[in-house]
């Protein structure tokens, strides 16, 4: 999962997070919390233009 963290503030896409959830049978909240703890945030379709 560390490889998916790139410089910036955007969290990996929903599809990537969903893949982790299904592949490793992990609750989606744990995946979200992991990326959130690394300082990443979910960017919602142009609503958060500060996440570039």
Beta strands, then each sheet from edge to edge (+ up, - down):
end
